[in-house]
Amino acid sequence: IDEMHIRRAVRGRGIGTEVLGSLPRALAAAGLCAIEVETGREDARARTLFGRQRFHPLEDRITLRLTLHR
């Protein structure tokens, strides 16, 4: 999954929870061993959603950026 977005008008109805809740079993059955997600540090709703699904921060990774100027 490259990106998941729940439309603002239907947020808070459990759609994200249902989608994320169904993935681990299906992906494990397909042979995958982990699911990694990224979200903004300030996106409290997404972090709460992922936390409820037992996702946890990876201590061994950071995101790096180089801003290019013309």
Secondary structure as GFF3:
##gff-version 3
##sequence-region A 1 70
A	DSSP	three_ten_helix	8	10	.	.	.	ID=ss1
A	DSSP	alpha_helix	15	29	.	.	.	ID=ss2
A	DSSP	alpha_helix	44	52	.	.	.	ID=ss3
###
